[in-house]
Amino acid sequence: MSQTDENQKRILYGRRRGKALRKNQRYAVEEILPGLRVPEEENPVNLDALFDGKSEKYWLEIGFGAGEHLAWQASQHPEVGIIGCEPFLNGVAVLLGKLLENGSQNVRLHNEAAEHLMERLPEASINKGFLLFADPWPKTSHQKRRFVSDENIAALAHILEDDAVLRVGTDHTDYGAWILHYFLRSKDFVWEAEHPEDWLKRGNDWPQTRYEAKAMREGRRSVYYRFRRISRKSSR
Ligand SMILES: C[S@@+](CC[C@H](N)C(=O)[O-])C[C@H]1O[C@@H](n2cnc3c(N)ncnc32)[C@H](O)[C@@H]1O
């Protein structure tokens, strides 16, 4: 097993594939995905080249699922280059369909765990991040699988620009508390909340995802955190 395979085995706990792809999804995965992939061996990733020099800034969405949020942001912000990380191929296939439908050209994809991309992104290169409804891993014995950890927060602090905002949503009460606990003890982030509505409401520029809709149908309330990356000068 190569070092890369070993790392991926260590980090990824979710599914890579679900039911068989439909014909148009297979076409999108075989013909379109290769042209949108972040090159696997490039380190550091050259973001200007990746987006053909057409983007003014770069955003990152981790675990986009079926891509409702990512597709919406891409169509609303064509001047921004957005990288989506999602190891589940069926989700990638659904997102590709949405990008084709919208004619969005400003998305690139990493069909693997985000950790493997974050370590190759240049310092302070990302202007906004999204981590929406990450797997809550509710069993105590599985909590070490949660994406929010000191290690991943340090990786996010490294790649986010000064004052960049990371949006984190969850419908899971215990994971919501866990997320706050980890971000509040990080010296690199502050929680941008002054009033309850700052974290109990999404706001108009934060569309609903599939998991949030499911939580709502099942009677669970969600929270919407915004953490700002502290300026490197002031944190020294
Ligand atoms: C509960 S789903 C939420 C999907 C979507 N954000 C939503 O709100 O509908 C969590 C997603 O994160 C993906 N995921 C799990 N581990 C990941 C990792 N290390 N890096 C990137 N994505 C990951 C899973 O494949 C899954 O699609």
The ligand as an ORCA input file, in Angstrom:
! r2SCAN-3c Opt
* xyz 0 1
  C     -23.751     14.519      6.376
  S     -23.132     14.804      4.781
  C     -23.552     16.532      4.468
  C     -23.525     16.862      3.013
  C     -23.893     18.317      2.678
  N     -22.886     19.252      3.166
  C     -25.257     18.686      3.198
  O     -25.326     19.497      4.145
  O     -26.257     18.170      2.654
  C     -21.377     14.915      5.066
  C     -20.554     14.813      3.792
  O     -19.176     14.977      4.093
  C     -18.425     14.086      3.289
  N     -17.140     13.850      3.977
  C     -16.901     12.987      4.985
  N     -15.613     13.060      5.371
  C     -15.039     14.010      4.587
  C     -13.719     14.532      4.506
  N     -12.750     14.103      5.307
  N     -13.472     15.480      3.562
  C     -14.460     15.916      2.747
  N     -15.719     15.460      2.792
  C     -16.012     14.514      3.696
  C     -19.302     12.862      3.166
  O     -18.976     12.089      2.026
  C     -20.697     13.472      3.095
  O     -21.098     13.699      1.762
*
